[in-house]
Amino acid sequence: MKVRLSKPHIDKKDIDAVVEVLKSGTLSLGPKLQEFKTAFAKYIGTKHAVAVNSGTSGLHLIVKSMGIKKGDEVITTPFSFVASSNAILFEGAKVVFVDIEKTTYNIDPKEIEKAITPKTKAILVVHVFGQTADMTAIMKIAKKHNLKVIEDACEAIGALHKGKKAGTFGDAAVFAFYPNKQMTTGEGGMIVTNDENIATLSKSYKNQGRDTMAWLGHSRIGYNYRLDEMSCALGIQQLKKINKILKMREAVAKKYIKILGKNKDVILPTVLKTNKESWFVFVIQLKDGINRQGVIEYMKEKGIATNIYFPAIHLQEFYKRDHGFKEGHFPITEAISKRTLALPFFSELTQKEINYVCKTLTEAIKLNKK
């Protein structure tokens, strides 16, 4: 049996929507863009939504729109996809990493407060794997020190903290729609905010610095971060069934938990009672004394795709070389990064496939205990 790591939830309505746009001849900056933005803002509960071509682009535009620049510092987590901290570097600001919580893998609010200096301008929070960070504590810290808050909610559409949706706590947030996400547009992302200035500047920056109706009028330096009409059409259809998709993914997670809860060599994801997880990936930890690479190779031999989620950002080669980070700086992140393993996870994963993955994982662990 072959089991892939991820797979988008695509149906006939999704395909028909994209074909309809192709037939229309309007492939960019058309009516589907406005429809998608409006629907997404309504779903999240913000005044503004700005569609972009990736979550990375969205994070960059928020950082830029906030006026964060060289000499400024932004506090964030080293346990994330590298794009979250790269967006800070794009504008020449300094990335200030702080360590994470052992249970949720999210940024530790206690460590945030210790890292604040007169140069700190913002906190970039990542809701890792679809579970919100402790936004109650983080927003108190931000208010106390007059800091901006950026939510990287790329993995967390529909996630809740104390009944409130991810993406509605900070000054602005970004969601992403890469094919492994809960909903997809192929490539794509969405900025959401209640701040009119951030929305206005983001719209301009993403479209070559235009902010007038004059197509060749440019008020500022900009980028081509636009989202095309085909992607928007797909996004509209995906959003219509997002609650269904999230329930299907949750059901898959529960099936894994039921089986793997009996495996003493595995540490399962922890979801806090204050949170409602939006299941992006299913990541376990292998306990000490297990050769993770050996497990990965054995699973691959049996046709099962797995991956390391996440390698510590501060130990990526260019972060060590160019920014002076080294092993030992963030011990919790480093310890967890060495043991995490993402298992196959998507909405239509069958019970038979889950059983096969869990059985093979148990075999792999037995063969790779040191």
C-alpha positions as CSV (number, residue, x, y, z in Angstrom):
1,M,0.0,0.0,0.0
2,K,1.2,3.5,-0.8
3,V,0.1,6.4,1.5
4,R,1.0,9.9,0.5
5,L,1.8,12.6,3.1
6,S,-0.9,15.0,2.1
7,K,-3.6,15.5,-0.5
8,P,-6.0,18.4,-1.2
9,H,-9.7,18.0,-0.9
10,I,-10.9,18.7,-4.5
11,D,-14.3,17.9,-5.9
12,K,-16.2,18.5,-9.1
13,K,-17.5,21.9,-8.0
14,D,-13.9,23.0,-7.5
15,I,-12.9,21.9,-11.0
16,D,-16.0,23.4,-12.6
17,A,-15.3,26.7,-10.9
18,V,-11.8,26.9,-12.3
19,V,-12.9,25.8,-15.8
20,E,-15.6,28.5,-15.8
21,V,-12.9,31.2,-15.2
22,L,-10.7,29.8,-17.9
23,K,-13.6,30.0,-20.4
24,S,-14.4,33.6,-19.3
25,G,-11.1,35.0,-20.5
26,T,-10.7,37.1,-17.4
27,L,-7.8,35.4,-15.6
28,S,-6.5,38.1,-13.3
29,L,-8.0,41.1,-11.3
30,G,-11.5,40.0,-12.1
31,P,-14.8,39.5,-10.1
32,K,-13.6,36.3,-8.4
33,L,-10.9,38.2,-6.6
34,Q,-13.4,40.5,-4.9
35,E,-15.8,37.6,-4.2
36,F,-13.1,35.6,-2.5
37,K,-11.8,38.5,-0.4
38,T,-15.3,39.4,0.7
39,A,-16.3,35.8,1.6
40,F,-13.0,35.3,3.5
41,A,-13.3,38.5,5.6
42,K,-16.8,37.5,6.5
43,Y,-15.7,34.0,7.5
44,I,-12.8,35.2,9.7
45,G,-14.7,38.2,11.0
46,T,-12.5,41.1,10.0
47,K,-13.2,44.3,8.1
48,H,-10.6,43.8,5.4
49,A,-9.1,40.9,3.5
50,V,-6.3,41.1,0.9
51,A,-5.6,38.2,-1.4
52,V,-2.0,37.4,-2.2
53,N,-0.1,34.7,-4.0
54,S,1.3,33.0,-0.9
55,G,1.3,33.1,2.9
56,T,4.9,34.2,2.7
57,S,4.0,37.3,0.6
58,G,1.2,38.1,3.0
59,L,3.6,38.1,6.0
60,H,6.1,40.3,4.1
61,L,3.4,42.8,3.2
62,I,2.2,43.1,6.8
63,V,5.8,43.6,8.1
64,K,6.3,46.3,5.4
65,S,2.9,48.0,5.9
66,M,3.7,48.3,9.6
67,G,6.8,50.3,8.8
68,I,9.1,47.7,10.3
69,K,12.6,48.4,9.0
70,K,16.4,48.0,9.6
71,G,17.2,48.6,13.2
72,D,13.9,47.3,14.5
73,E,13.4,44.0,16.3
74,V,10.6,41.4,15.9
75,I,10.1,38.6,18.4
76,T,9.1,35.2,16.9
77,T,9.5,31.5,17.2
78,P,12.2,29.3,15.8
79,F,9.8,26.3,15.6
80,S,8.0,27.1,12.4
81,F,8.3,27.0,8.6
82,V,11.2,29.3,7.7
83,A,9.0,31.8,5.9
84,S,7.7,33.3,9.2
85,S,11.1,34.7,10.2
86,N,12.3,35.3,6.7
87,A,9.5,37.9,6.3
88,I,11.2,39.9,9.0
89,L,14.5,39.7,7.3
90,F,13.0,40.9,3.9
91,E,12.7,44.4,5.4
92,G,16.1,44.3,7.1
93,A,14.8,44.0,10.6
94,K,16.3,41.8,13.3
95,V,14.8,38.4,14.1
96,V,14.7,37.8,17.8
97,F,13.8,34.2,18.5
98,V,12.4,32.9,21.8
99,D,11.8,29.3,22.9
100,I,8.5,27.4,22.8
101,E,6.1,25.6,25.1
102,K,6.8,21.9,25.4
103,T,3.2,20.9,25.1
104,T,1.8,23.0,22.3
105,Y,5.0,23.8,20.4
106,N,3.8,27.4,20.3
107,I,5.9,30.5,21.3
108,D,6.2,30.8,25.1
109,P,4.7,34.1,26.3
110,K,7.0,34.1,29.4
111,E,10.0,34.1,27.0
112,I,8.6,36.9,24.9
113,E,8.5,39.3,27.8
114,K,12.2,38.6,28.6
115,A,13.2,39.4,25.1
116,I,11.6,42.8,24.7
117,T,14.0,45.8,24.2
118,P,13.6,49.4,23.2
119,K,14.1,48.3,19.6
120,T,11.2,45.7,19.7
121,K,8.4,46.8,17.4
122,A,6.3,43.6,17.0
123,I,5.6,40.1,18.0
124,L,5.1,37.6,15.1
125,V,3.1,34.7,16.5
126,V,2.8,31.4,14.7
127,H,-0.2,29.2,15.4
128,V,1.8,25.9,14.9
129,F,0.1,22.9,13.3
130,G,-3.3,24.6,13.6
131,Q,-3.4,25.2,17.4
132,T,-3.5,28.9,18.5
133,A,-0.8,30.3,20.7
134,D,-1.7,31.7,24.1
135,M,-3.2,34.9,22.6
136,T,-4.6,36.0,25.9
137,A,-1.2,36.3,27.5
138,I,0.5,37.6,24.3
139,M,-2.0,40.4,23.8
140,K,-1.5,41.5,27.4
141,I,2.2,41.7,26.8
142,A,1.8,43.6,23.5
143,K,-0.6,46.1,25.1
144,K,1.8,46.6,28.1
145,H,4.8,47.3,25.8
146,N,2.8,49.0,22.9
147,L,3.9,46.4,20.4
148,K,2.2,45.3,17.1
149,V,1.1,41.7,16.8
150,I,1.2,39.7,13.6
151,E,-0.5,36.4,13.5
152,D,0.9,33.8,11.2
153,A,-2.3,31.8,11.0
154,C,-1.2,30.0,7.8
155,E,-1.8,26.6,9.4
156,A,-4.8,27.6,11.5
157,I,-7.9,28.5,9.5
158,G,-10.9,27.9,11.8
159,A,-8.8,27.4,14.9
160,L,-10.2,29.0,18.1
161,H,-8.7,30.4,21.4
162,K,-11.4,30.8,24.1
163,G,-14.0,30.8,21.4
164,K,-12.4,33.5,19.2
165,K,-10.9,32.7,15.8
166,A,-7.3,32.7,15.0
167,G,-6.5,35.8,12.9
168,T,-8.7,38.2,14.9
169,F,-6.4,38.9,17.9
170,G,-3.5,40.9,16.4
171,D,-3.2,43.9,14.2
172,A,-3.1,41.7,11.1
173,A,-2.9,38.0,10.2
174,V,-2.1,35.8,7.3
175,F,-3.7,32.5,6.1
176,A,-2.1,30.3,3.4
177,F,-3.6,27.9,0.9
178,Y,-0.8,25.7,-0.3
179,P,-2.1,22.2,-1.3
180,N,-1.2,20.6,2.0
181,K,-3.3,23.2,3.9
182,Q,-6.9,22.6,5.2
183,M,-8.2,24.5,2.1
184,T,-6.2,25.2,-1.0
185,T,-6.0,27.6,-4.0
186,G,-2.9,25.8,-5.3
187,E,-0.7,28.6,-4.2
188,G,-2.1,31.6,-2.4
189,G,-2.7,33.4,0.8
190,M,-4.9,36.0,2.5
191,I,-4.1,39.0,4.7
192,V,-6.9,39.8,7.2
193,T,-7.0,43.0,9.3
194,N,-9.2,45.6,10.9
195,D,-6.5,48.2,10.3
196,E,-7.4,50.3,7.2
197,N,-3.9,51.5,6.8
198,I,-2.4,48.0,6.7
199,A,-5.1,46.9,4.2
200,T,-4.6,49.9,1.9
201,L,-0.8,49.6,1.9
202,S,-0.9,45.8,1.4
203,K,-3.2,46.2,-1.6
204,S,-0.8,48.7,-3.1
205,Y,2.4,46.8,-2.4
206,K,1.0,43.5,-3.7
207,N,0.1,45.2,-7.0
208,Q,3.4,46.9,-8.1
209,G,2.8,49.9,-5.8
210,R,-0.4,51.1,-7.5
211,D,-3.0,52.8,-5.4
212,T,-5.0,54.7,-8.1
213,M,-7.0,53.5,-11.0
214,A,-4.2,54.5,-13.4
215,W,-2.7,51.2,-14.4
216,L,0.7,52.7,-15.0
217,G,0.6,55.0,-11.9
218,H,2.9,53.8,-9.1
219,S,3.0,55.6,-5.8
220,R,5.6,53.4,-4.1
221,I,7.8,50.4,-4.7
222,G,5.8,47.3,-5.0
223,Y,5.7,43.6,-5.9
224,N,3.7,41.2,-8.0
225,Y,2.1,39.3,-5.2
226,R,-1.4,39.1,-6.9
227,L,-3.6,36.1,-6.7
228,D,-5.1,35.0,-10.1
229,E,-8.8,34.5,-10.9
230,M,-8.5,30.7,-11.2
231,S,-7.1,30.5,-7.7
232,C,-9.7,32.8,-6.3
233,A,-12.5,30.7,-7.9
234,L,-11.1,27.6,-6.3
235,G,-10.8,29.4,-3.0
236,I,-14.4,30.4,-3.1
237,Q,-15.5,26.8,-3.5
238,Q,-13.1,25.5,-0.9
239,L,-14.3,28.1,1.7
240,K,-17.9,27.0,1.2
241,K,-17.0,23.6,2.5
242,I,-14.3,24.5,5.0
243,N,-16.3,23.4,8.0
244,K,-16.9,20.0,6.4
245,I,-13.2,19.7,5.6
246,L,-12.2,20.6,9.2
247,K,-14.6,18.0,10.6
248,M,-13.2,15.3,8.3
249,R,-9.6,16.2,9.3
250,E,-10.5,16.1,13.0
251,A,-12.1,12.7,12.5
252,V,-8.8,11.4,11.0
253,A,-6.8,12.9,13.9
254,K,-9.1,11.2,16.4
255,K,-8.6,7.8,14.7
256,Y,-4.8,8.2,14.9
257,I,-5.0,9.2,18.6
258,K,-7.2,6.2,19.4
259,I,-4.7,3.8,17.9
260,L,-1.4,5.5,18.8
261,G,-2.5,6.3,22.3
262,K,-1.6,2.7,23.1
263,N,2.0,3.1,21.8
264,K,4.3,4.0,24.7
265,D,7.1,5.1,22.3
266,V,5.0,7.9,20.8
267,I,4.1,11.3,22.2
268,L,0.8,12.5,20.7
269,P,-0.3,16.1,20.0
270,T,-1.6,18.0,23.0
271,V,-4.6,20.3,22.5
272,L,-5.3,22.7,25.3
273,K,-8.8,23.0,26.7
274,T,-8.9,26.7,25.9
275,N,-8.3,25.9,22.2
276,K,-10.1,24.3,19.3
277,E,-7.5,22.8,16.9
278,S,-7.7,23.2,13.2
279,W,-5.9,20.0,12.2
280,F,-3.2,21.0,9.6
281,V,-0.8,18.1,10.0
282,F,-0.6,15.1,12.4
283,V,2.8,15.4,14.1
284,I,4.0,13.0,16.8
285,Q,7.2,12.9,18.8
286,L,9.3,9.7,19.0
287,K,10.6,9.2,22.5
288,D,14.3,9.3,23.3
289,G,16.4,6.3,22.1
290,I,14.6,5.9,18.8
291,N,16.5,6.5,15.5
292,R,14.1,8.8,13.7
293,Q,15.8,8.6,10.4
294,G,15.7,4.8,10.5
295,V,11.9,5.1,11.1
296,I,11.5,7.4,8.2
297,E,13.4,5.1,5.9
298,Y,11.5,2.0,7.0
299,M,8.2,3.8,6.4
300,K,9.3,4.9,3.0
301,E,10.3,1.3,2.1
302,K,6.7,0.3,3.0
303,G,5.3,3.0,0.8
304,I,4.4,5.5,3.5
305,A,5.5,9.2,3.2
306,T,6.5,11.0,6.4
307,N,8.5,14.2,7.1
308,I,10.3,16.1,9.8
309,Y,8.1,18.9,11.1
310,F,9.9,21.3,11.8
311,P,13.6,21.6,11.7
312,A,14.6,24.4,14.0
313,I,14.9,27.7,12.0
314,H,17.8,29.0,13.9
315,L,19.9,26.0,12.9
316,Q,19.2,26.4,9.2
317,E,22.6,27.0,7.5
318,F,22.1,30.7,6.6
319,Y,20.7,31.6,10.0
320,K,23.8,30.2,11.7
321,R,26.2,31.7,9.1
322,D,24.6,35.1,8.7
323,H,22.9,35.7,12.1
324,G,25.1,34.0,14.6
325,F,22.7,31.4,15.9
326,K,24.0,28.1,17.1
327,E,22.9,24.9,18.8
328,G,22.0,25.4,22.5
329,H,20.3,28.7,22.0
330,F,16.7,27.3,22.2
331,P,16.9,24.0,23.9
332,I,13.2,23.1,23.9
333,T,12.8,23.8,20.2
334,E,16.0,21.8,19.5
335,A,14.9,18.8,21.6
336,I,11.4,18.7,20.0
337,S,12.7,19.3,16.5
338,K,14.9,16.2,16.8
339,R,12.0,13.9,17.6
340,T,9.0,15.2,15.6
341,L,7.6,13.2,12.7
342,A,4.6,14.1,10.5
343,L,2.5,11.1,9.5
344,P,0.2,11.0,6.4
345,F,-2.7,13.3,7.0
346,F,-5.6,14.6,4.8
347,S,-9.3,14.7,4.9
348,E,-10.0,11.5,2.9
349,L,-7.4,9.3,4.6
350,T,-9.2,5.9,5.1
351,Q,-9.3,3.8,8.2
352,K,-7.5,1.1,6.3
353,E,-4.7,3.5,5.5
354,I,-4.5,4.8,9.1
355,N,-4.3,1.2,10.4
356,Y,-1.5,0.5,7.9
357,V,0.4,3.6,8.9
358,C,0.1,2.9,12.6
359,K,1.1,-0.8,12.2
360,T,4.1,0.1,10.1
361,L,5.1,2.8,12.5
362,T,5.1,0.3,15.4
363,E,7.3,-2.0,13.4
364,A,9.7,0.8,12.4
365,I,10.1,1.9,16.0
366,K,10.9,-1.7,17.2
367,L,13.6,-2.0,14.5
368,N,15.1,1.4,15.3
369,K,15.4,1.5,19.1
370,K,18.9,2.4,20.1
